[in-house]
Amino acid sequence: MERLHAADREAGVEETTLTDSQKAAIAEARSVGTSRLAEREILFKDALRKVFEPSEREKAEEEYRVDRSRIEADRDRAIERIRRGES
């Protein structure tokens, strides 16, 4: 662990601690992201029950993957903004 800290210091990485409000905002961003992912998964499973054609199922699965990636990226960007103190 000490080697990692030393490497960070050499690379110029600054270690900062998060404030309580930042911690709360990050927890909220994660909670919102998790709920959005859960909602999307429910909608996806419901859509799969209604689709029997393989090409349509494949299309629904691809849309689900894209939506998951977008939601996860949105969540990660929000957390990074909070850590930087922008929001």
ZILINDA-V587724 format. One record per residue. RES is the residue in three letters. SS is DSSP state (2 for helix, 1 for strand, 0 for the rest). PSI is psi as a letter, one per 30 degrees, with the letter a starting at -180 (NA if undefined). D_FIRST is the distance of its C-alpha to the first C-alpha in whole Angstrom. Layout:
BEGIN
res: [RES | RES]
ss: [SS | SS]
psi: [PSI | PSI]
d_first: [D_FIRST | D_FIRST]
END
This chain:
BEGIN
res: [MET | GLU | ARG | LEU | HIS | ALA | ALA | ASP | ARG | GLU | ALA | GLY | VAL | GLU | GLU | THR | THR | LEU | THR | ASP | SER | GLN | LYS | ALA | ALA | ILE | ALA | GLU | ALA | ARG | SER | VAL | GLY | THR | SER | ARG | LEU | ALA | GLU | ARG | GLU | ILE | LEU | PHE | LYS | ASP | ALA | LEU | ARG | LYS | VAL | PHE | GLU | PRO | SER | GLU | ARG | GLU | LYS | ALA | GLU | GLU | GLU | TYR | ARG | VAL | ASP | ARG | SER | ARG | ILE | GLU | ALA | ASP | ARG | ASP | ARG | ALA | ILE | GLU | ARG | ILE | ARG | ARG | GLY | GLU | SER]
ss: [0 | 2 | 2 | 2 | 2 | 2 | 2 | 2 | 2 | 2 | 2 | 0 | 0 | 0 | 0 | 0 | 0 | 0 | 0 | 2 | 2 | 2 | 2 | 2 | 2 | 2 | 2 | 2 | 2 | 2 | 2 | 2 | 2 | 2 | 2 | 2 | 2 | 2 | 2 | 2 | 2 | 2 | 2 | 2 | 2 | 2 | 2 | 2 | 2 | 2 | 0 | 0 | 0 | 2 | 2 | 2 | 2 | 2 | 2 | 2 | 2 | 2 | 2 | 2 | 2 | 2 | 2 | 2 | 2 | 2 | 2 | 2 | 2 | 2 | 2 | 2 | 2 | 2 | 2 | 2 | 2 | 2 | 2 | 2 | 0 | 0 | 0]
psi: [e | e | e | e | e | e | e | e | e | e | f | g | k | k | k | k | k | k | l | e | e | e | e | e | e | e | e | e | e | e | e | e | e | e | e | e | e | e | e | e | e | e | e | e | e | e | e | e | f | f | k | f | k | e | e | e | e | e | e | e | e | e | e | e | e | e | e | e | e | e | e | e | e | e | e | e | e | e | e | e | e | e | e | f | g | f | NA]
d_first: [0 | 4 | 5 | 5 | 6 | 9 | 10 | 11 | 13 | 14 | 15 | 17 | 15 | 16 | 14 | 17 | 18 | 20 | 24 | 25 | 28 | 25 | 23 | 27 | 28 | 25 | 26 | 29 | 28 | 27 | 30 | 32 | 30 | 30 | 34 | 35 | 33 | 35 | 39 | 38 | 38 | 41 | 43 | 42 | 43 | 46 | 47 | 46 | 49 | 51 | 51 | 52 | 52 | 49 | 49 | 49 | 46 | 44 | 45 | 44 | 41 | 40 | 41 | 38 | 35 | 36 | 36 | 33 | 31 | 33 | 32 | 28 | 28 | 30 | 28 | 25 | 27 | 28 | 24 | 23 | 26 | 26 | 22 | 24 | 26 | 29 | 30]
END
